[in-house]
Amino acid sequence: MGRKYTGWDKNAPGKRAGMETFVKLTCQHFNNGVWNNGTWNIRQIRGASKPSVHGTGRAADLSWRAVNGKGFGDYNKALAVVDFWIANAETLLIEEIHDYYLKPHGRGWRCDRAAWKVYDKRTIGSPGGDWWHVEIAPDHADDPAYYEQVFAKITGGKPAPVQPAAYKTAPAATGTLLFAYPGKEQKKGSKGDAVSLIQAAIGAKPDGDFGPKTEAAVKAWQSKNGLKADGIVGPTTWKKMFG
């Protein structure tokens, strides 16, 4: 188990300096490849009757949409921001990240599981959204100096070198995503993000644990798609699933 997830605790009276500094420095580090699409805002969660974490002043939406000379305009490049956040989640005190773009229902990372969860139904809203929702812990939400010090230590004052991620955008006509083969067979006993992606693709519960139910679902999927039904996701099955 990771750190405890806070979620909504109470609404803040306004923007919080630590959160605003975290957002500003993230944008600066990536040369405005992402930009601030909104932080403090007292409202309900869209489509739900409970308060949004935006009201606490500890949540932000950072968009990678290309506009007015800002934004990567490319999901593949923008993933470098998420990779940076997760790699430094403990010192940045990141509690949750929403990735709306992943089809069909997005995915979420949380500190209490320290892993991604790919959703098999609408859970976080805004499907296909071109921004990241990120939340930080209360500890330094009002402390800009903390985030200035942390970013200085992590980055050394140097802008981010953006490397290609293991994802690539599919043709615009489909709007789906293609995923790189993880380099080894995924089978009964396997665990992790690759398993979650497989489970989401075949309609199984995306818990990241390749158990007997997932194996049976993979066999059924393979049989339906004209493949050898061995329950093992190797290069051939992966390519059929993800293109």
C-alpha positions in Angstrom: 0.0 0.0 0.0 1.1 3.6 -0.7 0.3 6.9 0.9 -3.3 7.5 2.1 -5.5 9.3 -0.5 -7.2 12.4 0.8 -9.7 13.3 -1.9 -12.1 16.1 -1.0 -11.8 17.3 2.6 -13.1 20.8 2.6 -13.5 23.7 0.2 -10.8 26.4 0.3 -11.6 30.1 0.2 -9.4 30.6 -2.9 -6.4 29.4 -4.8 -3.6 27.9 -2.7 0.0 29.1 -3.3 1.6 25.6 -3.2 -0.7 24.2 -5.7 -0.4 27.2 -8.0 3.4 27.0 -7.8 3.4 23.3 -8.6 1.3 24.0 -11.7 3.5 27.0 -12.8 6.7 25.0 -12.4 5.4 22.0 -14.2 4.4 24.2 -17.2 7.8 25.9 -17.1 9.7 22.6 -16.9 8.0 21.4 -20.0 8.4 24.7 -21.9 4.6 25.2 -21.8 4.0 21.8 -23.5 1.1 21.8 -21.0 -0.8 24.8 -19.7 -3.0 25.6 -16.8 -6.6 24.8 -17.7 -8.0 25.5 -14.2 -7.3 25.0 -10.5 -9.5 26.2 -7.6 -13.2 26.0 -8.5 -16.0 25.2 -6.0 -18.3 22.9 -7.9 -19.8 19.4 -7.9 -18.1 16.5 -9.7 -19.5 16.5 -13.2 -22.3 14.0 -13.4 -22.2 13.3 -9.6 -23.8 14.8 -6.5 -20.6 15.2 -4.5 -18.0 18.0 -4.3 -15.0 18.2 -6.6 -11.5 18.1 -5.3 -11.0 21.3 -7.3 -12.9 23.1 -4.5 -10.1 22.2 -2.0 -7.5 24.1 -4.1 -5.4 21.0 -4.4 -6.4 19.9 -7.9 -5.5 21.2 -11.3 -6.3 20.4 -15.0 -3.2 20.8 -17.2 -4.0 20.6 -21.0 -1.7 19.4 -23.7 -4.0 20.8 -26.4 -2.1 23.1 -28.8 -3.4 26.7 -28.5 -1.8 30.1 -28.8 1.7 28.7 -29.0 1.3 26.5 -26.0 0.6 22.7 -25.6 2.3 19.7 -27.1 -0.7 19.0 -29.3 0.5 15.4 -29.2 -0.6 12.8 -26.6 2.6 10.8 -27.1 4.9 13.7 -26.2 2.6 14.9 -23.4 2.9 11.6 -21.6 6.4 12.8 -20.5 4.6 15.1 -18.1 2.8 12.2 -16.4 5.9 10.1 -16.4 7.7 12.9 -14.6 4.9 13.3 -12.0 4.8 9.6 -11.2 8.6 9.2 -11.1 8.6 12.0 -8.5 5.2 11.4 -6.9 6.6 11.0 -3.4 8.4 14.3 -3.2 5.8 16.2 -5.2 3.1 14.6 -2.9 0.9 13.7 -5.9 -2.2 11.8 -4.8 -4.1 11.3 -8.0 -3.9 11.6 -11.8 -6.7 11.2 -14.4 -5.9 10.4 -18.0 -9.1 10.9 -19.9 -7.7 10.3 -23.4 -7.2 6.6 -23.2 -10.2 4.9 -24.9 -12.9 4.1 -24.0 -13.1 5.3 -20.4 -9.7 6.6 -19.4 -7.4 5.5 -16.6 -6.4 6.8 -13.1 -3.3 6.7 -10.9 -3.6 7.0 -7.2 -1.0 7.1 -4.4 -2.7 4.5 -2.2 -2.2 1.8 -4.9 0.8 3.5 -6.6 -0.4 2.1 -9.9 -2.6 2.9 -12.9 -6.1 1.5 -13.1 -7.7 1.3 -16.6 -11.4 1.8 -16.3 -13.9 -0.6 -18.0 -16.8 1.9 -17.5 -17.3 5.6 -17.2 -15.6 6.5 -13.9 -13.7 9.8 -14.2 -15.8 11.5 -16.9 -14.6 13.6 -19.9 -13.8 10.7 -22.2 -11.1 11.7 -24.8 -10.2 14.8 -22.9 -6.9 16.4 -23.8 -5.8 17.3 -20.3 -4.5 15.7 -17.1 -6.3 16.1 -13.8 -3.7 16.0 -11.0 -4.2 16.3 -7.2 -1.6 17.0 -4.5 -1.7 16.2 -0.7 -2.7 18.9 1.8 0.8 19.0 3.4 2.3 21.7 1.3 -0.7 23.0 -0.7 -0.1 26.4 0.9 3.7 26.3 0.7 5.1 27.6 -2.6 8.7 27.5 -1.2 8.4 23.7 -0.8 7.6 23.2 -4.4 10.3 25.7 -5.6 12.9 23.7 -3.6 11.6 20.3 -4.8 11.5 21.3 -8.5 15.0 22.9 -8.2 16.3 19.6 -6.7 14.6 17.4 -9.2 15.2 19.3 -12.4 18.5 21.2 -11.6 16.9 24.1 -13.4 17.0 22.4 -16.7 14.0 22.0 -19.0 12.7 18.5 -19.7 14.1 16.4 -22.5 10.9 14.9 -24.0 11.4 11.3 -25.1 9.0 9.2 -27.1 6.7 7.2 -24.7 5.5 3.6 -25.2 2.3 4.9 -26.7 1.6 6.3 -30.1 -1.5 7.9 -31.5 -3.6 5.9 -34.0 -5.0 7.4 -37.2 -7.4 10.3 -36.4 -10.3 8.4 -38.0 -10.3 5.9 -35.1 -9.3 8.1 -32.2 -8.0 5.0 -30.4 -4.6 4.4 -29.0 -2.0 1.8 -30.0 0.2 0.3 -27.3 3.8 -1.0 -27.6 4.3 -4.7 -26.8 5.8 -4.9 -23.3 8.6 -7.2 -24.4 7.4 -10.4 -22.8 4.4 -12.7 -22.8 1.5 -11.8 -20.5 0.0 -14.9 -19.0 -1.5 -16.5 -15.8 0.5 -15.1 -12.9 1.5 -11.8 -14.7 0.7 -8.5 -13.0 0.9 -4.9 -13.9 -0.2 -2.2 -16.3 0.1 -4.4 -19.4 -2.3 -6.9 -17.8 -4.8 -4.1 -17.0 -4.7 -3.0 -20.7 -5.4 -6.6 -21.8 -8.2 -6.9 -19.4 -9.8 -3.7 -20.6 -9.5 -4.8 -24.2 -11.3 -8.1 -23.6 -13.9 -6.8 -21.2 -12.5 -8.3 -18.0 -12.1 -6.4 -14.7 -8.9 -4.3 -15.1 -7.2 -5.1 -11.8 -3.8 -5.8 -13.2 -3.8 -9.4 -12.0 -3.7 -12.2 -14.7 -5.7 -14.9 -12.9 -7.8 -17.8 -14.0 -10.8 -15.6 -15.0 -8.5 -13.4 -17.2 -6.9 -16.5 -18.7 -10.4 -17.8 -19.6 -11.4 -14.5 -21.1 -8.2 -14.3 -23.2 -8.8 -17.8 -24.5 -12.4 -16.8 -25.5 -11.1 -13.6 -27.1 -8.4 -15.5 -29.0 -10.9 -18.1 -30.3 -13.3 -15.4 -31.4 -10.5 -13.6 -33.3 -9.1 -16.7 -35.1 -6.0 -17.1 -32.9 -4.6 -20.1 -31.0 -6.6 -20.2 -27.8 -3.8 -20.8 -25.3 -4.6 -17.9 -22.9 -1.2 -16.3 -23.4 -0.8 -12.8 -24.8 2.4 -12.9 -26.9 3.3 -10.7 -29.8 0.7 -12.1 -32.2 -2.2 -11.7 -29.8 -1.0 -8.3 -28.6 -0.8 -7.0 -32.2 -4.3 -8.3 -32.8 -5.6 -6.6 -29.7 -3.9 -3.2 -30.0 -2.9 -2.9 -33.7 
